[in-house]
Amino acid sequence: FYNPVAHIKEIDGEKLFIIHAKDDKIVQSKSVVTFAKNVGAKLVILPRGGHLSASRTIMNPRWFKVFKKFIASA
């Protein structure tokens, strides 16, 4: 199992776009917020979505536009 927290100094946060749901019972949003701040990643916190459902969010036209802009700027 890979834990990126152990590699914070090696991670280029400018290349990360994280979408996380507050109601994720596997990975608490507080730890994701801390990680994103430490590496300088772009972070979107959603109110709902659970653990894996947030990944489907990218298919929503609103979030896809945000993601597409992020990829184009990289």
PDB file as gemmi writes it, atoms N, CA and C in Angstrom:
CRYST1    1.000    1.000    1.000  90.00  90.00  90.00 P 1                      
ATOM      1  N   PHE A   1       0.845  -1.182   0.000  1.00  0.00           N  
ATOM      2  CA  PHE A   1       0.000   0.000   0.000  1.00  0.00           C  
ATOM      3  C   PHE A   1       0.883   1.237   0.000  1.00  0.00           C  
ATOM      4  N   TYR A   2       0.594   2.141  -0.875  1.00  0.00           N  
ATOM      5  CA  TYR A   2       1.366   3.383  -0.990  1.00  0.00           C  
ATOM      6  C   TYR A   2       0.716   4.484  -0.168  1.00  0.00           C  
ATOM      7  N   ASN A   3       1.460   5.096   0.707  1.00  0.00           N  
ATOM      8  CA  ASN A   3       0.975   6.221   1.487  1.00  0.00           C  
ATOM      9  C   ASN A   3       1.770   7.459   1.071  1.00  0.00           C  
ATOM     10  N   PRO A   4       1.153   8.376   0.333  1.00  0.00           N  
ATOM     11  CA  PRO A   4       1.883   9.537  -0.161  1.00  0.00           C  
ATOM     12  C   PRO A   4       2.369  10.469   0.945  1.00  0.00           C  
ATOM     13  N   VAL A   5       1.782  10.388   2.126  1.00  0.00           N  
ATOM     14  CA  VAL A   5       2.201  11.249   3.232  1.00  0.00           C  
ATOM     15  C   VAL A   5       3.671  11.000   3.575  1.00  0.00           C  
ATOM     16  N   ALA A   6       4.114   9.772   3.390  1.00  0.00           N  
ATOM     17  CA  ALA A   6       5.509   9.432   3.677  1.00  0.00           C  
ATOM     18  C   ALA A   6       6.472  10.013   2.639  1.00  0.00           C  
ATOM     19  N   HIS A   7       5.939  10.601   1.562  1.00  0.00           N  
ATOM     20  CA  HIS A   7       6.771  11.106   0.468  1.00  0.00           C  
ATOM     21  C   HIS A   7       6.464  12.559   0.126  1.00  0.00           C  
ATOM     22  N   ILE A   8       5.972  13.316   1.088  1.00  0.00           N  
ATOM     23  CA  ILE A   8       5.544  14.700   0.832  1.00  0.00           C  
ATOM     24  C   ILE A   8       6.629  15.537   0.154  1.00  0.00           C  
ATOM     25  N   LYS A   9       7.867  15.391   0.582  1.00  0.00           N  
ATOM     26  CA  LYS A   9       8.944  16.216   0.023  1.00  0.00           C  
ATOM     27  C   LYS A   9       9.275  15.849  -1.418  1.00  0.00           C  
ATOM     28  N   GLU A  10       8.844  14.689  -1.866  1.00  0.00           N  
ATOM     29  CA  GLU A  10       9.125  14.229  -3.225  1.00  0.00           C  
ATOM     30  C   GLU A  10       7.987  14.526  -4.203  1.00  0.00           C  
ATOM     31  N   ILE A  11       6.868  14.975  -3.698  1.00  0.00           N  
ATOM     32  CA  ILE A  11       5.665  15.143  -4.518  1.00  0.00           C  
ATOM     33  C   ILE A  11       5.543  16.583  -5.012  1.00  0.00           C  
ATOM     34  N   ASP A  12       5.327  16.726  -6.307  1.00  0.00           N  
ATOM     35  CA  ASP A  12       5.097  18.032  -6.912  1.00  0.00           C  
ATOM     36  C   ASP A  12       3.590  18.285  -6.894  1.00  0.00           C  
ATOM     37  N   GLY A  13       3.149  19.022  -5.896  1.00  0.00           N  
ATOM     38  CA  GLY A  13       1.725  19.279  -5.718  1.00  0.00           C  
ATOM     39  C   GLY A  13       1.074  20.041  -6.847  1.00  0.00           C  
ATOM     40  N   GLU A  14       1.858  20.766  -7.624  1.00  0.00           N  
ATOM     41  CA  GLU A  14       1.282  21.505  -8.754  1.00  0.00           C  
ATOM     42  C   GLU A  14       0.706  20.563  -9.807  1.00  0.00           C  
ATOM     43  N   LYS A  15       1.073  19.293  -9.732  1.00  0.00           N  
ATOM     44  CA  LYS A  15       0.573  18.307 -10.688  1.00  0.00           C  
ATOM     45  C   LYS A  15      -0.606  17.509 -10.132  1.00  0.00           C  
ATOM     46  N   LEU A  16      -1.065  17.861  -8.923  1.00  0.00           N  
ATOM     47  CA  LEU A  16      -2.153  17.117  -8.291  1.00  0.00           C  
ATOM     48  C   LEU A  16      -3.439  17.924  -8.239  1.00  0.00           C  
ATOM     49  N   PHE A  17      -4.512  17.268  -8.625  1.00  0.00           N  
ATOM     50  CA  PHE A  17      -5.858  17.822  -8.521  1.00  0.00           C  
ATOM     51  C   PHE A  17      -6.648  16.795  -7.711  1.00  0.00           C  
ATOM     52  N   ILE A  18      -6.991  17.129  -6.481  1.00  0.00           N  
ATOM     53  CA  ILE A  18      -7.646  16.183  -5.579  1.00  0.00           C  
ATOM     54  C   ILE A  18      -9.106  16.570  -5.407  1.00  0.00           C  
ATOM     55  N   ILE A  19      -9.982  15.579  -5.604  1.00  0.00           N  
ATOM     56  CA  ILE A  19     -11.409  15.745  -5.325  1.00  0.00           C  
ATOM     57  C   ILE A  19     -11.714  14.789  -4.186  1.00  0.00           C  
ATOM     58  N   HIS A  20     -12.268  15.335  -3.101  1.00  0.00           N  
ATOM     59  CA  HIS A  20     -12.529  14.500  -1.928  1.00  0.00           C  
ATOM     60  C   HIS A  20     -13.887  14.845  -1.348  1.00  0.00           C  
ATOM     61  N   ALA A  21     -14.574  13.840  -0.823  1.00  0.00           N  
ATOM     62  CA  ALA A  21     -15.892  14.046  -0.222  1.00  0.00           C  
ATOM     63  C   ALA A  21     -15.782  14.098   1.301  1.00  0.00           C  
ATOM     64  N   LYS A  22     -16.500  15.040   1.903  1.00  0.00           N  
ATOM     65  CA  LYS A  22     -16.492  15.169   3.359  1.00  0.00           C  
ATOM     66  C   LYS A  22     -17.031  13.925   4.057  1.00  0.00           C  
ATOM     67  N   ASP A  23     -17.938  13.217   3.398  1.00  0.00           N  
ATOM     68  CA  ASP A  23     -18.543  12.052   4.048  1.00  0.00           C  
ATOM     69  C   ASP A  23     -17.794  10.746   3.764  1.00  0.00           C  
ATOM     70  N   ASP A  24     -16.567  10.844   3.284  1.00  0.00           N  
ATOM     71  CA  ASP A  24     -15.728   9.660   3.063  1.00  0.00           C  
ATOM     72  C   ASP A  24     -15.387   9.061   4.425  1.00  0.00           C  
ATOM     73  N   LYS A  25     -15.814   7.823   4.657  1.00  0.00           N  
ATOM     74  CA  LYS A  25     -15.579   7.177   5.947  1.00  0.00           C  
ATOM     75  C   LYS A  25     -14.272   6.389   5.963  1.00  0.00           C  
ATOM     76  N   ILE A  26     -13.589   6.289   4.841  1.00  0.00           N  
ATOM     77  CA  ILE A  26     -12.324   5.578   4.758  1.00  0.00           C  
ATOM     78  C   ILE A  26     -11.154   6.537   4.970  1.00  0.00           C  
ATOM     79  N   VAL A  27     -11.180   7.669   4.279  1.00  0.00           N  
ATOM     80  CA  VAL A  27     -10.127   8.680   4.396  1.00  0.00           C  
ATOM     81  C   VAL A  27     -10.787   9.978   4.846  1.00  0.00           C  
ATOM     82  N   GLN A  28     -10.467  10.430   6.036  1.00  0.00           N  
ATOM     83  CA  GLN A  28     -11.088  11.644   6.564  1.00  0.00           C  
ATOM     84  C   GLN A  28     -10.628  12.873   5.783  1.00  0.00           C  
ATOM     85  N   SER A  29     -11.555  13.777   5.564  1.00  0.00           N  
ATOM     86  CA  SER A  29     -11.233  14.964   4.769  1.00  0.00           C  
ATOM     87  C   SER A  29     -10.174  15.838   5.440  1.00  0.00           C  
ATOM     88  N   LYS A  30     -10.119  15.851   6.754  1.00  0.00           N  
ATOM     89  CA  LYS A  30      -9.124  16.666   7.457  1.00  0.00           C  
ATOM     90  C   LYS A  30      -7.703  16.270   7.038  1.00  0.00           C  
ATOM     91  N   SER A  31      -7.447  14.973   6.923  1.00  0.00           N  
ATOM     92  CA  SER A  31      -6.108  14.525   6.528  1.00  0.00           C  
ATOM     93  C   SER A  31      -5.811  14.880   5.074  1.00  0.00           C  
ATOM     94  N   VAL A  32      -6.818  14.868   4.231  1.00  0.00           N  
ATOM     95  CA  VAL A  32      -6.630  15.224   2.819  1.00  0.00           C  
ATOM     96  C   VAL A  32      -6.338  16.716   2.685  1.00  0.00           C  
ATOM     97  N   VAL A  33      -7.038  17.529   3.459  1.00  0.00           N  
ATOM     98  CA  VAL A  33      -6.801  18.979   3.440  1.00  0.00           C  
ATOM     99  C   VAL A  33      -5.366  19.271   3.879  1.00  0.00           C  
ATOM    100  N   THR A  34      -4.927  18.623   4.934  1.00  0.00           N  
ATOM    101  CA  THR A  34      -3.558  18.816   5.420  1.00  0.00           C  
ATOM    102  C   THR A  34      -2.545  18.393   4.369  1.00  0.00           C  
ATOM    103  N   PHE A  35      -2.764  17.233   3.758  1.00  0.00           N  
ATOM    104  CA  PHE A  35      -1.859  16.742   2.723  1.00  0.00           C  
ATOM    105  C   PHE A  35      -1.795  17.719   1.552  1.00  0.00           C  
ATOM    106  N   ALA A  36      -2.958  18.157   1.072  1.00  0.00           N  
ATOM    107  CA  ALA A  36      -3.014  19.070  -0.074  1.00  0.00           C  
ATOM    108  C   ALA A  36      -2.269  20.376   0.227  1.00  0.00           C  
ATOM    109  N   LYS A  37      -2.443  20.896   1.420  1.00  0.00           N  
ATOM    110  CA  LYS A  37      -1.737  22.124   1.801  1.00  0.00           C  
ATOM    111  C   LYS A  37      -0.230  21.892   1.839  1.00  0.00           C  
ATOM    112  N   ASN A  38       0.185  20.757   2.397  1.00  0.00           N  
ATOM    113  CA  ASN A  38       1.618  20.473   2.531  1.00  0.00           C  
ATOM    114  C   ASN A  38       2.336  20.312   1.194  1.00  0.00           C  
ATOM    115  N   VAL A  39       1.635  19.801   0.196  1.00  0.00           N  
ATOM    116  CA  VAL A  39       2.280  19.613  -1.111  1.00  0.00           C  
ATOM    117  C   VAL A  39       1.907  20.702  -2.115  1.00  0.00           C  
ATOM    118  N   GLY A  40       0.940  21.551  -1.768  1.00  0.00           N  
ATOM    119  CA  GLY A  40       0.523  22.618  -2.678  1.00  0.00           C  
ATOM    120  C   GLY A  40      -0.377  22.140  -3.799  1.00  0.00           C  
ATOM    121  N   ALA A  41      -1.199  21.140  -3.515  1.00  0.00           N  
ATOM    122  CA  ALA A  41      -2.105  20.577  -4.530  1.00  0.00           C  
ATOM    123  C   ALA A  41      -3.408  21.359  -4.604  1.00  0.00           C  
ATOM    124  N   LYS A  42      -4.046  21.309  -5.765  1.00  0.00           N  
ATOM    125  CA  LYS A  42      -5.386  21.878  -5.923  1.00  0.00           C  
ATOM    126  C   LYS A  42      -6.353  20.893  -5.286  1.00  0.00           C  
ATOM    127  N   LEU A  43      -7.260  21.394  -4.453  1.00  0.00           N  
ATOM    128  CA  LEU A  43      -8.176  20.538  -3.704  1.00  0.00           C  
ATOM    129  C   LEU A  43      -9.600  21.040  -3.824  1.00  0.00           C  
ATOM    130  N   VAL A  44     -10.512  20.115  -4.112  1.00  0.00           N  
ATOM    131  CA  VAL A  44     -11.942  20.399  -4.116  1.00  0.00           C  
ATOM    132  C   VAL A  44     -12.565  19.456  -3.095  1.00  0.00           C  
ATOM    133  N   ILE A  45     -13.246  20.020  -2.100  1.00  0.00           N  
ATOM    134  CA  ILE A  45     -13.933  19.215  -1.090  1.00  0.00           C  
ATOM    135  C   ILE A  45     -15.428  19.268  -1.399  1.00  0.00           C  
ATOM    136  N   LEU A  46     -16.011  18.097  -1.605  1.00  0.00           N  
ATOM    137  CA  LEU A  46     -17.442  17.991  -1.879  1.00  0.00           C  
ATOM    138  C   LEU A  46     -18.171  17.612  -0.592  1.00  0.00           C  
ATOM    139  N   PRO A  47     -19.408  18.046  -0.424  1.00  0.00           N  
ATOM    140  CA  PRO A  47     -20.138  17.694   0.798  1.00  0.00           C  
ATOM    141  C   PRO A  47     -20.496  16.207   0.871  1.00  0.00           C  
ATOM    142  N   ARG A  48     -20.745  15.583  -0.273  1.00  0.00           N  
ATOM    143  CA  ARG A  48     -21.141  14.167  -0.307  1.00  0.00           C  
ATOM    144  C   ARG A  48     -20.418  13.455  -1.441  1.00  0.00           C  
ATOM    145  N   GLY A  49     -20.349  12.145  -1.322  1.00  0.00           N  
ATOM    146  CA  GLY A  49     -19.740  11.366  -2.382  1.00  0.00           C  
ATOM    147  C   GLY A  49     -19.127  10.081  -1.888  1.00  0.00           C  
ATOM    148  N   GLY A  50     -18.952   9.977  -0.581  1.00  0.00           N  
ATOM    149  CA  GLY A  50     -18.380   8.753  -0.044  1.00  0.00           C  
ATOM    150  C   GLY A  50     -16.930   8.579  -0.453  1.00  0.00           C  
ATOM    151  N   HIS A  51     -16.470   7.333  -0.437  1.00  0.00           N  
ATOM    152  CA  HIS A  51     -15.062   7.066  -0.721  1.00  0.00           C  
ATOM    153  C   HIS A  51     -14.760   7.021  -2.219  1.00  0.00           C  
ATOM    154  N   LEU A  52     -15.511   6.288  -2.982  1.00  0.00           N  
ATOM    155  CA  LEU A  52     -15.199   6.159  -4.406  1.00  0.00           C  
ATOM    156  C   LEU A  52     -16.121   6.976  -5.305  1.00  0.00           C  
ATOM    157  N   SER A  53     -17.251   7.387  -4.805  1.00  0.00           N  
ATOM    158  CA  SER A  53     -18.208   8.115  -5.640  1.00  0.00           C  
ATOM    159  C   SER A  53     -17.693   9.467  -6.083  1.00  0.00           C  
ATOM    160  N   ALA A  54     -16.818  10.065  -5.298  1.00  0.00           N  
ATOM    161  CA  ALA A  54     -16.289  11.386  -5.674  1.00  0.00           C  
ATOM    162  C   ALA A  54     -15.525  11.320  -6.985  1.00  0.00           C  
ATOM    163  N   SER A  55     -14.938  10.160  -7.296  1.00  0.00           N  
ATOM    164  CA  SER A  55     -14.180  10.049  -8.543  1.00  0.00           C  
ATOM    165  C   SER A  55     -15.091  10.171  -9.762  1.00  0.00           C  
ATOM    166  N   ARG A  56     -16.358   9.867  -9.598  1.00  0.00           N  
ATOM    167  CA  ARG A  56     -17.307  10.022 -10.707  1.00  0.00           C  
ATOM    168  C   ARG A  56     -17.673  11.479 -10.938  1.00  0.00           C  
ATOM    169  N   THR A  57     -17.375  12.310  -9.980  1.00  0.00           N  
ATOM    170  CA  THR A  57     -17.695  13.728 -10.069  1.00  0.00           C  
ATOM    171  C   THR A  57     -17.053  14.367 -11.285  1.00  0.00           C  
ATOM    172  N   ILE A  58     -15.901  13.878 -11.663  1.00  0.00           N  
ATOM    173  CA  ILE A  58     -15.174  14.470 -12.787  1.00  0.00           C  
ATOM    174  C   ILE A  58     -16.001  14.415 -14.078  1.00  0.00           C  
ATOM    175  N   MET A  59     -16.955  13.513 -14.144  1.00  0.00           N  
ATOM    176  CA  MET A  59     -17.801  13.407 -15.326  1.00  0.00           C  
ATOM    177  C   MET A  59     -18.898  14.478 -15.341  1.00  0.00           C  
ATOM    178  N   ASN A  60     -19.119  15.137 -14.211  1.00  0.00           N  
ATOM    179  CA  ASN A  60     -20.083  16.226 -14.148  1.00  0.00           C  
ATOM    180  C   ASN A  60     -19.518  17.392 -14.957  1.00  0.00           C  
ATOM    181  N   PRO A  61     -20.285  17.963 -15.883  1.00  0.00           N  
ATOM    182  CA  PRO A  61     -19.761  19.029 -16.740  1.00  0.00           C  
ATOM    183  C   PRO A  61     -19.110  20.178 -15.968  1.00  0.00           C  
ATOM    184  N   ARG A  62     -19.678  20.545 -14.827  1.00  0.00           N  
ATOM    185  CA  ARG A  62     -19.111  21.648 -14.034  1.00  0.00           C  
ATOM    186  C   ARG A  62     -17.693  21.318 -13.586  1.00  0.00           C  
ATOM    187  N   TRP A  63     -17.492  20.141 -13.035  1.00  0.00           N  
ATOM    188  CA  TRP A  63     -16.174  19.761 -12.526  1.00  0.00           C  
ATOM    189  C   TRP A  63     -15.227  19.380 -13.652  1.00  0.00           C  
ATOM    190  N   PHE A  64     -15.776  18.866 -14.740  1.00  0.00           N  
ATOM    191  CA  PHE A  64     -14.915  18.522 -15.872  1.00  0.00           C  
ATOM    192  C   PHE A  64     -14.243  19.783 -16.424  1.00  0.00           C  
ATOM    193  N   LYS A  65     -14.980  20.889 -16.463  1.00  0.00           N  
ATOM    194  CA  LYS A  65     -14.401  22.150 -16.943  1.00  0.00           C  
ATOM    195  C   LYS A  65     -13.250  22.591 -16.039  1.00  0.00           C  
ATOM    196  N   VAL A  66     -13.436  22.451 -14.731  1.00  0.00           N  
ATOM    197  CA  VAL A  66     -12.376  22.812 -13.775  1.00  0.00           C  
ATOM    198  C   VAL A  66     -11.162  21.915 -13.980  1.00  0.00           C  
ATOM    199  N   PHE A  67     -11.403  20.612 -14.131  1.00  0.00           N  
ATOM    200  CA  PHE A  67     -10.333  19.637 -14.346  1.00  0.00           C  
ATOM    201  C   PHE A  67      -9.605  19.908 -15.661  1.00  0.00           C  
ATOM    202  N   LYS A  68     -10.371  20.165 -16.710  1.00  0.00           N  
ATOM    203  CA  LYS A  68      -9.779  20.425 -18.026  1.00  0.00           C  
ATOM    204  C   LYS A  68      -8.887  21.665 -17.977  1.00  0.00           C  
ATOM    205  N   LYS A  69      -9.330  22.711 -17.288  1.00  0.00           N  
ATOM    206  CA  LYS A  69      -8.524  23.928 -17.141  1.00  0.00           C  
ATOM    207  C   LYS A  69      -7.246  23.619 -16.370  1.00  0.00           C  
ATOM    208  N   PHE A  70      -7.348  22.790 -15.337  1.00  0.00           N  
ATOM    209  CA  PHE A  70      -6.181  22.419 -14.551  1.00  0.00           C  
ATOM    210  C   PHE A  70      -5.171  21.675 -15.419  1.00  0.00           C  
ATOM    211  N   ILE A  71      -5.627  20.721 -16.217  1.00  0.00           N  
ATOM    212  CA  ILE A  71      -4.746  19.938 -17.082  1.00  0.00           C  
ATOM    213  C   ILE A  71      -4.086  20.835 -18.133  1.00  0.00           C  
ATOM    214  N   ALA A  72      -4.855  21.758 -18.668  1.00  0.00           N  
ATOM    215  CA  ALA A  72      -4.306  22.648 -19.700  1.00  0.00           C  
ATOM    216  C   ALA A  72      -3.234  23.585 -19.142  1.00  0.00           C  
ATOM    217  N   SER A  73      -3.323  23.889 -17.862  1.00  0.00           N  
ATOM    218  CA  SER A  73      -2.338  24.799 -17.269  1.00  0.00           C  
ATOM    219  C   SER A  73      -1.071  24.086 -16.824  1.00  0.00           C  
ATOM    220  N   ALA A  74      -1.099  22.777 -16.822  1.00  0.00           N  
ATOM    221  CA  ALA A  74       0.077  22.005 -16.343  1.00  0.00           C  
ATOM    222  C   ALA A  74       1.186  21.958 -17.377  1.00  0.00           C  
TER     223      ALA A  74                                                      
END                                                                             
